[in-house]
Amino acid sequence: MRATEYAGYGGGTSPSRELWMNLVEEAAAVAPELAELRRELHREPEVGLQLPKTQAMVLDALAGLPLEITTGKELTSVVGVLRGGQPGPTVLLRGDMDALPVVEETELEYASTNGNMHACGHDLHTAGLVGAARLLSAHREELRGNVLFMFQPGEEGLGGAGYMLREGLLQATGDKPIAAYAIHVWSMAAKGLFQTRPGTVMAGSNQLHVTVHGKGGHGSSPYMSVDPVPVVAELVLALQTYATRRVNVFDPVVITVTQLEAGIAVNVIPNTARLGATVRTLSNETFDQLSRELPALARGIAAAHGCTVEATFAKQYPVTINDAGRTAGTSARLTEVFGAERVTPLDDPLMGSEDFSMVLAEVPGTFLMLGARPDDVGEDGPSNHSSVVRFDDAVLGDQAAALASLAVHHLT
């Protein structure tokens, strides 16, 4: 299908191909500056909701652009509003800024040395969104409407998007956005390849925490105690069986136990033992089922051993759901701009999670992946979050042009 078939989904008409290609050419011209910014961000990664150095770099990179800038109260977010030459709707573009508490081992010239690492490519997301802001600012008078730039801390497990929504992100222009877009780089896909899908694109992330209470004692006399350790050991296996027997295979889950804790001394039966697991779901229905049944499973196994248990199942991030119409338009637009060989569908949802899901629950839009695997890395290379993962910042120009193009589609 052609992009023009989706011309009406954002309320506007499709801009000329000349403007689209101008964005690509203009992005190529600023790409070296974006790469320099990305590497500066990479050298000094910050973790969490408070990223003062990162925020300062973003504000400096946006200085001089015709943007209305506000910063967060509970977190070091940056929100930029670009008002077009004529009135119209608002489109939101997002880039997350936080890093991970991972010691970098890439040996890159610009590698981090502070114990944190941009191992998920958020430095590229930030630089790419700065590039989109520069491109769209240069075409401000041609825009019928507004662009809302969302520079977000705290994506890695802290729900920074939720903080920004509570602080009024969607009201920044005076009108709620009609569309929202985010691009995430991916180390395991070919450089420059755009991928997405309608509907569920990323899993929901949930956490199971279980504390088993028994009766401690000497390791030589277990019959005089109530040992909580076999309970957590049995629960690890029971969780894997549960995932294959109690859950619809066409709506799968991933249950991964990542934390086990029990005792200190080798000859002492502890009073308590603990288990923590990450649980990925692809639908609200499955989440509701697991929220009831996993704590009940833990209680049942504990009771069989004469123990009691505290079990909680909590939602961290909801399922990331792409709007079907926006996503069809996204694929069509990127195909027109970059060519059919650069745009392919994701056959299945990814079991990772994203707090952009919180934005997409409020605004119809698309979350898409962009391959950024360096040429010297094979298909079996390290994944996002690895201490040795590398991303090719040669994709930054196209990343910026893609974001700008998606906004332009709704505003010209």
TORTITOR-670073 format. One record per residue (C-alpha): residue in one letter; y negated, z negated, x negated. Coordinates in nm, 4 decimals, decimal comma. Each point is the difference from the previous one (the first is absolute). Example, Ala and Ser with C-alpha at 12.3 -4.5 7.8 and 13.67 -1.06 7.14 Angstrom:
! TORTITOR-670073
 rest        y        z        x
    a   0,4500  -0,7800  -1,2300
    s  -0,3440   0,0660  -0,1370
//
This chain:
! TORTITOR-670073
 rest        y        z        x
    m   0,0000   0,0000   0,0000
    r  -0,3552   0,0629  -0,1118
    a  -0,2707  -0,2617  -0,0399
    t  -0,2076   0,1765   0,2635
    e   0,2615  -0,0911   0,2601
    y  -0,1053  -0,3624  -0,0490
    a  -0,3730   0,0667   0,0001
    g  -0,0582  -0,2083   0,3094
    y   0,1936  -0,3149  -0,0859
    g  -0,2984  -0,1638  -0,1673
    g  -0,2530   0,1243   0,2489
    g  -0,1484   0,2664  -0,2285
    t   0,0661   0,3543  -0,1117
    s   0,1715   0,0966  -0,3239
    p  -0,2399   0,0521  -0,2921
    s   0,0080   0,3207  -0,1956
    r   0,2597   0,0474  -0,2686
    e  -0,2894   0,0542  -0,2406
    l  -0,1107  -0,3613   0,0444
    w   0,3557  -0,1273  -0,0462
    m   0,0378   0,1886  -0,3251
    n  -0,3451  -0,1124  -0,1122
    l   0,1244  -0,3569   0,0286
    v   0,2976   0,0801  -0,2242
    e  -0,2223   0,1678  -0,2593
    e  -0,2580  -0,2783   0,0116
    a   0,2757  -0,2595  -0,0354
    a   0,1349   0,1776  -0,3064
    a  -0,3464  -0,0210  -0,1531
    v  -0,0230  -0,3779   0,0433
    a   0,3672  -0,0677  -0,0788
    p  -0,0656  -0,0970  -0,3648
    e  -0,2455  -0,2664   0,1159
    l   0,2526  -0,1263   0,2547
    a   0,2681  -0,0199  -0,2693
    e  -0,2374  -0,1975  -0,2195
    l  -0,0679  -0,2411   0,2885
    r   0,3718  -0,0307   0,0716
    r   0,0749  -0,0899  -0,3609
    e  -0,2808  -0,2553  -0,0054
    l   0,1514  -0,1605   0,3097
    h   0,3461   0,0173  -0,1574
    r  -0,1127  -0,1913  -0,3086
    e  -0,1168  -0,3012   0,2036
    p   0,2267  -0,0372   0,3033
    e  -0,0574  -0,2879   0,2399
    v   0,2397  -0,1554   0,2486
    g  -0,0526  -0,1277   0,3523
    l  -0,2987  -0,0213   0,2299
    q  -0,2580  -0,0796  -0,2680
    l  -0,0631   0,2963  -0,2309
    p  -0,3522  -0,0538  -0,1353
    k   0,0244   0,2361  -0,2976
    t   0,1587   0,2729   0,2108
    q  -0,2615  -0,0405   0,2702
    a  -0,2769   0,0283  -0,2588
    m   0,1514   0,3227  -0,1391
    v   0,0206   0,1489   0,3498
    l  -0,3564  -0,0959   0,0859
    d  -0,1186   0,1527  -0,3264
    a   0,1976   0,3206   0,0688
    l  -0,1561   0,0293   0,3470
    a  -0,3542  -0,0710  -0,1164
    g  -0,2435   0,2763   0,0860
    l   0,2047   0,1403   0,2879
    p  -0,1586  -0,0011   0,3485
    l   0,2319  -0,2760   0,1220
    e  -0,0602  -0,3180   0,1958
    i   0,1929  -0,2569  -0,2058
    t   0,1294  -0,3387   0,1117
    t   0,2342  -0,2393  -0,1778
    g   0,2543  -0,2433   0,1399
    k  -0,0432  -0,3696   0,0644
    e   0,3559  -0,1294  -0,0393
    l   0,1014   0,2677  -0,2483
    t  -0,1667   0,2350  -0,2470
    s   0,0221   0,3073   0,2215
    v  -0,2481   0,2873  -0,0017
    v  -0,0874   0,1962   0,3126
    g  -0,2079   0,3154  -0,0239
    v  -0,1458   0,1897   0,2940
    l  -0,1106   0,3611  -0,0377
    r  -0,2012   0,1216   0,2971
    g   0,0069   0,3751   0,0469
    g  -0,2934   0,2259   0,0696
    q   0,0828   0,0045   0,3700
    p   0,1480  -0,2629   0,2322
    g   0,3720  -0,0019   0,0676
    p   0,3190  -0,2066  -0,0348
    t   0,1153  -0,2152  -0,2899
    v   0,2945   0,0661  -0,2314
    l   0,1440  -0,2762  -0,2210
    l   0,1335   0,0617  -0,3524
    r   0,1728  -0,2803  -0,1890
    g   0,0798  -0,0845  -0,3618
    d   0,1573  -0,3300  -0,1077
    m  -0,1174  -0,1591  -0,3243
    d   0,2349  -0,2844  -0,0989
    a   0,2639  -0,0084  -0,2723
    l   0,3265  -0,1905  -0,0507
    p   0,0875  -0,3046  -0,2145
    v   0,2112   0,2190  -0,2289
    v  -0,0255   0,0094  -0,3798
    e  -0,0596   0,3647  -0,0910
    e   0,2399   0,1621  -0,2467
    t  -0,1120   0,3648   0,0119
    e  -0,1696   0,0040  -0,3443
    l  -0,2742   0,2204   0,1468
    e  -0,3280   0,0063  -0,1894
    y  -0,1706  -0,1524   0,3044
    a   0,2803  -0,2436   0,0879
    s  -0,0861  -0,3401   0,1402
    t   0,0261  -0,3019  -0,2267
    n  -0,0894  -0,2767   0,2492
    g   0,3461  -0,0569   0,1466
    n  -0,0645   0,2068   0,3135
    m   0,0719   0,3683   0,0568
    h  -0,0941   0,2839   0,2317
    a   0,3709   0,0689   0,0431
    c  -0,0421   0,1389   0,3513
    g  -0,2786   0,2486  -0,0707
    h  -0,2805  -0,1760   0,1844
    d  -0,2323   0,0868  -0,2853
    l   0,0492   0,3653   0,0961
    h  -0,0577  -0,0830   0,3662
    t  -0,3310  -0,1628  -0,0853
    a  -0,1182   0,2801  -0,2273
    g   0,1148   0,2638   0,2498
    l  -0,1988  -0,1604   0,2806
    v  -0,3075  -0,0153  -0,2234
    g   0,0514   0,3732  -0,0544
    a   0,0188   0,0628   0,3750
    a  -0,3232  -0,1952   0,0454
    r  -0,1722   0,2186  -0,2586
    l   0,1267   0,3236   0,1533
    l  -0,0945  -0,0927   0,3543
    s  -0,3393  -0,1336  -0,1048
    a  -0,0776   0,3420  -0,1479
    h   0,0731   0,1544   0,3430
    r  -0,1656  -0,2708   0,2047
    e  -0,2314   0,2310   0,1919
    e   0,2926   0,2148   0,1119
    l   0,1836  -0,2928   0,1596
    r  -0,0164  -0,0777   0,3701
    g   0,0895  -0,3657  -0,0089
    n   0,0760  -0,2790  -0,2454
    v   0,2502  -0,0816  -0,2718
    l   0,1127  -0,3594  -0,0524
    f   0,1281  -0,0716  -0,3521
    m   0,2342  -0,3008  -0,0167
    f   0,0481  -0,1443  -0,3505
    q   0,2564  -0,2751   0,0555
    p   0,1305  -0,2911  -0,2076
    g   0,3199  -0,1879   0,0708
    e   0,2394   0,2716   0,1151
    e   0,2861  -0,1377  -0,2085
    g   0,1278  -0,2627   0,2399
    l  -0,3243  -0,1685   0,1047
    g  -0,1047   0,2190   0,2921
    g  -0,3456   0,0912  -0,1258
    a  -0,0310   0,2614   0,2750
    g   0,0285  -0,2764   0,2587
    y  -0,2856  -0,1906  -0,1625
    m  -0,2187   0,3112   0,0069
    l   0,0833   0,0685   0,3634
    r  -0,0940  -0,3566   0,0919
    e  -0,3270   0,0378  -0,1882
    g  -0,0966   0,2954   0,2198
    l   0,1111   0,3028  -0,2012
    l   0,0511   0,2213   0,3045
    q  -0,3488  -0,0767   0,1309
    a  -0,1787   0,0864  -0,3265
    t  -0,1514   0,3248   0,1329
    g  -0,0560  -0,1224   0,3538
    d   0,2892   0,2082   0,1342
    k   0,3709  -0,0608  -0,0437
    p   0,1574   0,2705  -0,2208
    i   0,1888   0,2806   0,1729
    a   0,2297   0,0559  -0,3000
    a   0,1144  -0,1856  -0,3133
    y   0,1603   0,1376  -0,3168
    a   0,1448  -0,1423  -0,3212
    i   0,1786   0,1644  -0,2925
    h   0,2483  -0,1917  -0,2173
    v   0,1145   0,1349  -0,3360
    w   0,3719   0,0049  -0,0700
    s   0,1524   0,0016  -0,3482
    m   0,3313   0,1510   0,1090
    a  -0,1321   0,3184   0,1614
    a  -0,1156   0,3179  -0,1711
    k  -0,3636  -0,0003  -0,1052
    g  -0,2288   0,1318   0,2737
    l   0,2562  -0,0057   0,2838
    f  -0,1296  -0,1371   0,3321
    q   0,2574  -0,1579   0,2324
    t  -0,0183  -0,1716   0,3370
    r   0,1630  -0,0118   0,3423
    p  -0,1008  -0,0801   0,3595
    g   0,1000  -0,3335   0,1504
    t   0,1458  -0,2721  -0,2204
    v  -0,0813   0,0771  -0,3629
    m   0,0322  -0,3438  -0,1636
    a   0,2052  -0,3042   0,0929
    g  -0,1301  -0,3296   0,1227
    s   0,0239  -0,2794  -0,2558
    n   0,1263  -0,3417   0,1088
    q   0,1085  -0,3176  -0,1745
    l   0,2941  -0,2302   0,0669
    h  -0,0181  -0,3513  -0,1429
    v   0,2878  -0,2460   0,0393
    t   0,0193  -0,3599  -0,1212
    v   0,3397  -0,1672   0,0413
    h   0,0101  -0,3806   0,0123
    g   0,3158  -0,1781  -0,1065
    k   0,0788  -0,3280  -0,1768
    g  -0,0142  -0,0087  -0,3760
    g   0,2399  -0,1742  -0,2323
    h   0,2107   0,0232  -0,3132
    g   0,1477   0,3398  -0,0797
    s   0,3401  -0,1587  -0,0636
    s   0,0267  -0,1349   0,3551
    p  -0,1078   0,2711   0,2447
    y   0,1925  -0,1654   0,2855
    m  -0,2498  -0,2880  -0,0153
    s  -0,2926   0,2388   0,0458
    v  -0,1016   0,2798   0,2344
    d  -0,0505   0,2921  -0,2357
    p  -0,2737   0,2484   0,1044
    v   0,0811   0,2496  -0,2773
    p   0,3038   0,1641   0,1675
    v  -0,2166   0,0485   0,3098
    v  -0,2555   0,2196  -0,1750
    a   0,2796   0,1814  -0,1852
    e   0,1741   0,0773   0,3289
    l  -0,3285   0,0986   0,1606
    v  -0,0668   0,2624  -0,2706
    l   0,3241   0,1769   0,0912
    a  -0,0490  -0,0539   0,3737
    l  -0,3392   0,1698  -0,0112
    q   0,1520   0,3141  -0,1492
    t   0,2715   0,0029   0,2644
    y  -0,2596  -0,0556   0,2704
    a  -0,1965   0,3073  -0,1103
    t   0,3080   0,2210   0,0356
    r   0,1438  -0,1495   0,3189
    r  -0,2844  -0,1234   0,2176
    v  -0,2617   0,2715  -0,0557
    n  -0,0044   0,3534   0,1399
    v   0,0772   0,2395  -0,2857
    f  -0,2659   0,2389   0,1351
    d  -0,2644  -0,2741  -0,0294
    p   0,1015  -0,1472  -0,3361
    v  -0,1188  -0,3102  -0,1791
    v   0,0030  -0,1088  -0,3627
    i   0,0686  -0,3684  -0,0709
    t  -0,0370  -0,0930  -0,3656
    v   0,0381  -0,3593  -0,1165
    t  -0,2416  -0,0461  -0,2875
    q  -0,0233  -0,3788  -0,0366
    l   0,2695  -0,2670  -0,0385
    e  -0,0829  -0,3556  -0,1000
    a   0,2249  -0,3063  -0,0175
    g   0,0056  -0,3011  -0,2262
    i  -0,1048  -0,0725  -0,3561
    a   0,2779  -0,1944  -0,1716
    v   0,3352   0,1764  -0,0355
    n   0,1993  -0,3086   0,1058
    v  -0,2058  -0,0869   0,3082
    i   0,0499   0,1298   0,3533
    p  -0,3552   0,0512   0,1295
    n  -0,1356  -0,1202   0,3326
    t  -0,1374   0,3445   0,0828
    a   0,0520   0,3655  -0,0813
    r  -0,2378   0,2842   0,0778
    l   0,0203   0,3724   0,0615
    g  -0,2701   0,2659   0,0305
    a   0,0442   0,3614   0,1052
    t  -0,2122   0,3045   0,0690
    v   0,0983   0,1769   0,3211
    r  -0,1133   0,3564   0,0744
    t  -0,0003   0,1318   0,3577
    l  -0,0904   0,3354   0,1518
    s  -0,0762  -0,1032   0,3572
    n  -0,1533  -0,2833   0,1970
    e   0,3217  -0,0314   0,1995
    t   0,2074  -0,0700  -0,3105
    f  -0,2591  -0,2462  -0,1256
    d   0,0246  -0,1919   0,3274
    q   0,3802  -0,0057  -0,0269
    l   0,0008  -0,1240  -0,3595
    s  -0,2671  -0,2610   0,0670
    r   0,2388  -0,1589   0,2508
    e   0,3363   0,0548  -0,1642
    l  -0,0536  -0,0612  -0,3735
    p  -0,1184  -0,3614   0,0426
    a   0,2844  -0,0549   0,2470
    l   0,2489   0,1388  -0,2552
    a  -0,1280  -0,2443  -0,2628
    r   0,0214  -0,2930   0,2407
    g   0,3552   0,0910   0,0996
    i   0,1296   0,0236  -0,3566
    a  -0,1763  -0,3228  -0,0954
    a   0,1483  -0,1816   0,2983
    a   0,3488   0,1158  -0,0961
    h  -0,0447  -0,1812  -0,3330
    g  -0,1559  -0,3130   0,1484
    c  -0,3487   0,0874  -0,1169
    t  -0,3288   0,0500   0,1776
    v  -0,2419   0,2827  -0,0677
    e  -0,3619   0,1072   0,0225
    a  -0,0237   0,3777   0,0442
    t  -0,3067   0,2169   0,0527
    f  -0,0262   0,3756   0,0468
    a  -0,3568   0,1225  -0,0352
    k  -0,1641   0,3404   0,0248
    q  -0,1995   0,0931  -0,3090
    y  -0,0957   0,3620   0,0694
    p   0,0770   0,1966   0,3176
    v   0,1702   0,3381   0,0024
    t  -0,2298   0,2819  -0,1202
    i  -0,0103   0,2555   0,2801
    n  -0,1718   0,3377  -0,0427
    d  -0,1589   0,1597   0,3038
    a   0,1911   0,3200   0,0826
    g  -0,3065   0,2134   0,0694
    r  -0,2004  -0,1176  -0,2992
    t   0,3004   0,0479  -0,2258
    a   0,0679   0,3541   0,1220
    g  -0,3644   0,0781  -0,0667
    t   0,0182  -0,1629  -0,3426
    s   0,2963   0,2108  -0,1073
    a  -0,1617   0,3164   0,1347
    r  -0,3304  -0,0714  -0,1730
    l   0,1559  -0,0793  -0,3379
    t   0,2197   0,3080   0,0242
    e  -0,3094   0,2150   0,0583
    v  -0,1841  -0,1606  -0,2918
    f   0,2768  -0,0416  -0,2601
    g   0,2771   0,2362   0,1095
    a   0,3309  -0,0488   0,1802
    e   0,1880  -0,0792  -0,3220
    r  -0,2180  -0,3094  -0,0468
    v   0,0685  -0,1546   0,3416
    t   0,3476  -0,1114   0,1103
    p   0,1211  -0,2425   0,2676
    l   0,1570  -0,3355  -0,0730
    d   0,3422   0,0203   0,1594
    d   0,0311  -0,3750   0,0464
    p  -0,2318  -0,3010   0,0059
    l  -0,0502  -0,1913  -0,3227
    m   0,1244  -0,3588  -0,0052
    g  -0,3059  -0,1201  -0,1866
    s  -0,2835  -0,1426   0,2060
    e  -0,3769   0,0407   0,0280
    d  -0,2816  -0,2016   0,1512
    f  -0,1725   0,3271   0,0932
    s   0,2371  -0,0446   0,2937
    m  -0,2555  -0,2464   0,1367
    v  -0,2667   0,2697   0,0018
    l   0,2331   0,2579   0,1572
    a   0,0811  -0,2500   0,2768
    e  -0,3687   0,0243   0,0969
    v  -0,0911   0,3584  -0,0944
    p   0,2175   0,3134   0,0233
    g   0,0523   0,1469  -0,3425
    t   0,2308   0,0887  -0,2864
    f   0,1344  -0,1714  -0,3090
    l   0,1300   0,2492  -0,2545
    m   0,1540   0,0063  -0,3446
    l  -0,1173   0,2010  -0,3014
    g   0,2343   0,0631  -0,2912
    a  -0,1463  -0,1077  -0,3351
    r   0,3008   0,0177  -0,2335
    p  -0,1032   0,1029  -0,3532
    d   0,1491   0,3229  -0,1340
    d   0,1988  -0,1821  -0,2681
    v   0,1767  -0,2284   0,2508
    g   0,3179   0,1065   0,1786
    e   0,0931  -0,0483   0,3628
    d   0,1899  -0,3154  -0,0947
    g  -0,3098  -0,1545  -0,1583
    p  -0,1401  -0,3451   0,0802
    s  -0,1222  -0,0755   0,3485
    n  -0,3206  -0,1584   0,1234
    h  -0,0165  -0,3700  -0,0985
    s   0,1900   0,0562  -0,3261
    s  -0,1545  -0,1410  -0,3183
    v   0,0427   0,3418  -0,1663
    v  -0,1080   0,2272   0,2869
    r  -0,2682   0,2605  -0,0751
    f  -0,2087   0,2118   0,2371
    d  -0,1653   0,3289  -0,0908
    d  -0,3694  -0,0242   0,0797
    a  -0,0206   0,3804   0,0035
    v   0,0623  -0,0366   0,3762
    l  -0,3327  -0,1762   0,0548
    g  -0,2001   0,3139   0,0755
    d   0,2412   0,1167   0,2677
    q   0,0295  -0,3525   0,1354
    a  -0,3771  -0,0209   0,0469
    a  -0,0168   0,3514   0,1470
    a   0,2834  -0,0754   0,2428
    l  -0,1693  -0,3134   0,1330
    a  -0,3332   0,1789   0,0314
    s   0,1626   0,2977   0,1703
    l   0,1660  -0,2213   0,2620
    a  -0,3351  -0,1600   0,0811
    v  -0,1781   0,3353   0,0123
    h   0,2530   0,1303   0,2500
    h  -0,1252  -0,2478   0,2584
    l  -0,3696   0,0200  -0,0868
    t  -0,0936   0,3697  -0,0222
//
